[in-house]
């Protein structure tokens, strides 16, 4: 009932095709709650909670999972990644990016702030190898 009321009063209601919502249920099960959908040009995006942790999943128009992202606490990073980050600055935000069919497996988007309060976005693989770095 709450979702129905929210949809009635929301400014923009997204009509999600059955194959897209079925793909979400197939991948994340009934544990995915508080699902909010948005539609981009070439994909649908679902923001939801699973085990009280926010997730963001993107699905192609055909229902294939493109990727999903999970917010993490810095202490959830592996020792290899923490070792790489040691002495580089303060970890502000960590997102684990899970991409099916990616040979690198999970990669981590990390926002880091150095001593001069300059923020960087780092992309690091599971082994602690820097894949990219950009100034924010």
N, C-alpha and C positions, 0 to 999 in steps of 0.2 A: 504494500500500500504506500509506504514511504517513497519508493522509487517511482511509482505512478504519479504521485503528487509532485515530486521533484521534476519529472519529465513534463508534466503539464505546465509548470510555471517556469521552466528553463527557457532562455531566449532561443536556444538552438537545439532542437532534438535531432539526433542522428539516427537514421534508420539503418541498422546494422544487418546485412544479409545473414541468413541462417547459417551458411557455411562458415562465416567468419566467427560468429558466436560459438558455433560447434567446435571450431578449431581452438578457441580459448578454453572451453570446457575439456576438450581432449588433452590439451597440454598441461593445464593447471588444475583440473578437477573442480569439484564443488567447493573447495576451500577458498577459491578466488571470490572475494566479497567486495562490496562497494565499487563495482565496476563502472567506470565512466569512459565513454567512447568519444573519440573525435575522428574526423575523416580528413585526410590530407589528399593531395593530388593522386598519389599512386599507392596509398596504403591506408589502413585503419589502425588507430592506436587506442589501446585500452590501458587505463591507469586503474590499478586495483590493489587490494591488500591480500596477501597470502601469509598465514601465520604471523599476522600483525606487522608485516614488513611490506612497504610500498614496492610495487613492481610496475614496470611500463613495458608492454608488449606491442610489437608492430606486426601486422599481418598484411600480406599482399591482397589485392582485390580477389585473387583466386582462393584465398584462405590459407596460404602457406605462411608459417611463422618466419618472419624476417630476422628478428632478434628480440631479446628481452633484456631489461636492465633492472638491477636490484641495488638499492642504496645499502651501503655497508658502513659499519663503524671502522675507523682506522685500525683498531686492534684485531679486526677480523682478517687482515691481510697476512699473507704468508711471510715467513722469516726472510725469504729471498727478496721480496718486494720491500719489506721494512728495512732490510739492510741497504738496498739501493737508495731509499729515501733518507736514511740516517744522515743528519747534519745538513740536509738541503733546505730545511725550513719546516713550517707547520702545515700538516695535512688538514685542509679545510673541508674536503668532500671526497667521497669515494663511491664510484658506481662500477659494479661488475657488469660487463656487457657479454651476454651469452649469444653467440651467433651460430646457428646450425650450419654444418658443412664448412666451418672455418677451421683450417688446420692448426691455428694457434690456440683453439679452445676458447677459454674465457680471457678477455682482456680487461684491463682496469683503467677507467678514466679517473684521474686524480687531480684535484685542484690543490695546488701547493702555494703557500705564501712564504717568501724568503724574508730575511732580516730587514730588508728595505721596504717591506710590505707590498712587494710586487708579486702579483699572482700569475701562475703558469698552469696550463692544462697539460698534463702528461698522460700519455697512453703507454701502458706497461703490460707486457705479457706475464703469464703465470710464473715464469722463471726469473722475473725481475729485470728483464731486458727492456730498455727504453725503445719504444717504437716511434714515438713522435713527441715533440714538445712545442708548445706555442704560448706566446705571451698573451695574457688576457687584458 
